[in-house]
Amino acid sequence: MTYDLNKAGASPARVRALTGVSRSQLRYWETLRAISPTLVPRASRVYHRYPPEQVQRIARVMHLLRGGYSLSGAIRSLDQEATASQNDASATENRTGAAQT
């Protein structure tokens, strides 16, 4: 799933339109550190912007929630996927580096 977003990222309203997640849910998920928006200071305010990878993560969390996961279970599942992906990348890098020497 890909979203056409500018480099600054999506506003909370745009994220809601794309994923169905309310502003209050986004803020709650932020307090749990499940998502991490970019904070953009403008004048006397700070705006939350969600980069494409965060919008995808939000959509994945919602998909898991609709599939019966609890919020903590959905977050844990995505974190495990990310860790496994990083480990696979490291193993591939190590094999490639060993083959070159």
Contact map, one row per residue, 1 for C-alpha under 8 A:
11100000000000000000000000000000000000000000000000000001000000000000000000000000000000000000000000000
11110000000000000000000000000000000000000000000000010001000000000000000000000000000000000000000000000
11111000000000000000000000000000000000000000000000010011000000000000000000000000000000000000000000000
01111100000000000000000000000000000000000000000000010000000000000000000000000000000000000000000000000
00111111110000000000000000000000000000000000000000110000000000000000000000000000000000000000000000000
00011111110000000000000000000000000000000000000000000000000000000000000000000000000000000000000000000
00001111100000000000000000000000000000000000000000100000000000000000000000000000000000000000000000000
00001111110000000000000000000000000000000000000011100000000000000000000000000000000000000000000000000
00001111111000000000000000000000000001000000000011110000000000000000000000000000000000000000000000000
00001101111111100000000000000000000000000000000011110010000000000000000000000000000000000000000000000
00000000111111100000000000000000000000000000001111000000000000000000000000000000000000000000000000000
00000000011111110000011001000000000000000000000111000000000000000000000000000000000000000000000000000
00000000011111111000001000000000000000000000000000000000000000000000000000000000000000000000000000000
00000000011111111100000000000000000000000000000000000000000000000000000000000000000000000000000000000
00000000011111111111100000000000000000000000000001000010000000000000000000000000000000000000000000000
00000000000111111111111000000000000000000000000000000000000000000000000000000000000000000000000000000
00000000000011111111100000000000000000000000000000000000000000000000000000000000000000000000000000000
00000000000001111111000000000000000000000000000000000000000000000000000000000000000000000000000000000
00000000000000111111100000000000000000000000000000000010011001000000000000000000000000000000000000000
00000000000000111111110000000000000000000000000000000000000000000000000000000000000000000000000000000
00000000000000111011111011000000000000000000000000000000010001000000000000000000000000000000000000000
00000000000100010001111111000000000000000000000000000000000000000000000000000000000000000000000000000
00000000000110010000111111100000000000000000000000000000000000000000000000000000000000000000000000000
00000000000000000000011111110000000000000000000000000000000000000000000000000000000000000000000000000
00000000000000000000111111111000000000000000000000000000000000000000000000000000000000000000000000000
00000000000100000000111111111100001000000000000000000000000000000000000000000000000000000000000000000
00000000000000000000001111111110000000000000000000000000000000000000000000000000000000000000000000000
00000000000000000000000111111111000000000000000000000000000000000000000000000000000000000000000000000
00000000000000000000000011111111111000000000000000000000000000000000000000000000000000000000000000000
00000000000000000000000001111111111110000000000000000000000000000000000000000000000000000000000000000
00000000000000000000000000111111110000000000000000000000000000000000000000000000000000000000000000000
00000000000000000000000000011111111000000000000000000000000000000000000000000000000000000000000000000
00000000000000000000000000001111111100000000000000000000000000000000000000000000000000000000000000000
00000000000000000000000000001111111100000000000000000000000000000000000000100000000000000000000000000
00000000000000000000000001001101111110000000000000000100110000000000000000000000000000000000000000000
00000000000000000000000000000100111111000000000001000100000000000000000000000000000000000000000000000
00000000000000000000000000000100001111100000000111100100000000000000000000000000000000000000000000000
00000000100000000000000000000000000111110000000111100000000000000000000000000000000000000000000000000
00000000000000000000000000000000000011111000011110000000000000000000000000000000000000000000000000000
00000000000000000000000000000000000001111100011110000000000000000000000000000000000000000000000000000
00000000000000000000000000000000000000111111111000000000000000000000000000000000000000000000000000000
00000000000000000000000000000000000000011111111000000000000000000000000000000000000000000000000000000
00000000000000000000000000000000000000001111100000000000000000000000000000000000000000000000000000000
00000000000000000000000000000000000000001111110000000000000000000000000000000000000000000000000000000
00000000000000000000000000000000000000001111111000000000000000000000000000000000000000000000000000000
00000000000000000000000000000000000000111101111100000000000000000000000000000000000000000000000000000
00000000001000000000000000000000000000111100111110000000000000000000000000000000000000000000000000000
00000000001100000000000000000000000011110000011111000000000000000000000000000000000000000000000000000
00000001111100000000000000000000000011110000001111100000000000000000000000000000000000000000000000000
00000001111100100000000000000000000111000000000111111110000000000000000000000000000000000000000000000
00001011110000000000000000000000000011000000000011111110000000000000000000000000000000000000000000000
01111000110000000000000000000000000000000000000001111111000000000000000000000000000000000000000000000
00000000000000000000000000000000000000000000000001111111100000000000000000000000000000000000000000000
00000000000000000000000000000000001110000000000001111111110000000000000000000000000000000000000000000
00100000010000100010000000000000000000000000000001111111111000000000000000000000000000000000000000000
11100000000000000000000000000000000000000000000000011111111100000000000000000000000000000000000000000
00000000000000000000000000000000001000000000000000001111111110000000000000000100000000000000000000000
00000000000000000010100000000000001000000000000000000111111111000000000000000000000000000000000000000
00000000000000000010000000000000000000000000000000000011111111100000000000000000000000000000000000000
00000000000000000000000000000000000000000000000000000001111111110000000000000000000000000000000000000
00000000000000000000000000000000000000000000000000000000111111111000001001100100000000000000000000000
00000000000000000010100000000000000000000000000000000000011111111100000000000000000000000000000000000
00000000000000000000000000000000000000000000000000000000001111111110000000000000000000000000000000000
00000000000000000000000000000000000000000000000000000000000111111111100001000000000000000000000000000
00000000000000000000000000000000000000000000000000000000000011111111111001000000000000000000000000000
00000000000000000000000000000000000000000000000000000000000001111111100000000000000000000000000000000
00000000000000000000000000000000000000000000000000000000000000111111100000000000000000000000000000000
00000000000000000000000000000000000000000000000000000000000000011111110000000000000000000000000000000
00000000000000000000000000000000000000000000000000000000000000011111111011000000000000000000000000000
00000000000000000000000000000000000000000000000000000000000000001001111111000000000000000000000000000
00000000000000000000000000000000000000000000000000000000000010001000111111100000000000000000000000000
00000000000000000000000000000000000000000000000000000000000000000000011111110000000000000000000000000
00000000000000000000000000000000000000000000000000000000000000000000111111111000000000000000000000000
00000000000000000000000000000000000000000000000000000000000010011000111111111100000000000000000000000
00000000000000000000000000000000010000000000000000000000000010000000001111111110000000000000000000000
00000000000000000000000000000000000000000000000000000000000000000000000111111111000000000000000000000
00000000000000000000000000000000000000000000000000000000000000000000000011111111100000000000000000000
00000000000000000000000000000000000000000000000000000000100010000000000001111111110000000000000000000
00000000000000000000000000000000000000000000000000000000000000000000000000111111111000000000000000000
00000000000000000000000000000000000000000000000000000000000000000000000000011111111100000000000000000
00000000000000000000000000000000000000000000000000000000000000000000000000001111111110000000000000000
00000000000000000000000000000000000000000000000000000000000000000000000000000111111111000000000000000
00000000000000000000000000000000000000000000000000000000000000000000000000000011111111100000000000000
00000000000000000000000000000000000000000000000000000000000000000000000000000001111111110000000000000
00000000000000000000000000000000000000000000000000000000000000000000000000000000111111111000000000000
00000000000000000000000000000000000000000000000000000000000000000000000000000000011111111100000000000
00000000000000000000000000000000000000000000000000000000000000000000000000000000001111111110000000000
00000000000000000000000000000000000000000000000000000000000000000000000000000000000111111111000000000
00000000000000000000000000000000000000000000000000000000000000000000000000000000000011111111100000000
00000000000000000000000000000000000000000000000000000000000000000000000000000000000001111111110000000
00000000000000000000000000000000000000000000000000000000000000000000000000000000000000111111111000000
00000000000000000000000000000000000000000000000000000000000000000000000000000000000000011111111100000
00000000000000000000000000000000000000000000000000000000000000000000000000000000000000001111111110000
00000000000000000000000000000000000000000000000000000000000000000000000000000000000000000111111111000
00000000000000000000000000000000000000000000000000000000000000000000000000000000000000000011111111100
00000000000000000000000000000000000000000000000000000000000000000000000000000000000000000001111111110
00000000000000000000000000000000000000000000000000000000000000000000000000000000000000000000111111111
00000000000000000000000000000000000000000000000000000000000000000000000000000000000000000000011111111
00000000000000000000000000000000000000000000000000000000000000000000000000000000000000000000001111111
00000000000000000000000000000000000000000000000000000000000000000000000000000000000000000000000111111
00000000000000000000000000000000000000000000000000000000000000000000000000000000000000000000000011111
